[in-house]
Amino acid sequence: MTPQPQIADRTPLTQLRTLTAPLEQLLSMPAPRAELTYREVVDYFAAYDPRLPQPVRGALLRRRRGGAWAFRMLYLDADGHPLPDPGTRRLLSRTVHALRCDDELALLFADRDLILFD
């Protein structure tokens, strides 16, 4: 038997917030730029701060977000896990919202959503 939601969860305001949350998240994203380039991704990985734990490789992950793409660049350790910043414990990464990627990245992605850089 599933528990019934609390009466407070049934208020019109709560229902409205639940229904509009995905739209609010979409609207809070920055406006996508035209294109992410291969050169920009390589430059990001090459500019790694040597004071931080050394990555073994980089990863570029893409996900559809509305009519654009969210491209996330991550540093990976020897086990393939994303590297966190030792001070903040947040992932060492950068996300770019773009309508497309250049031809070099498109060729590397092919029909996948992940590129690994050694």
Beta strands, then each sheet from edge to edge (+ up, - down):
strand 1: 33-36
strand 2: 57-65
strand 3: 68-76
strand 4: 93-101
strand 5: 114-117
sheet 1: 1+ 4+ 3- 2+ 5-
end
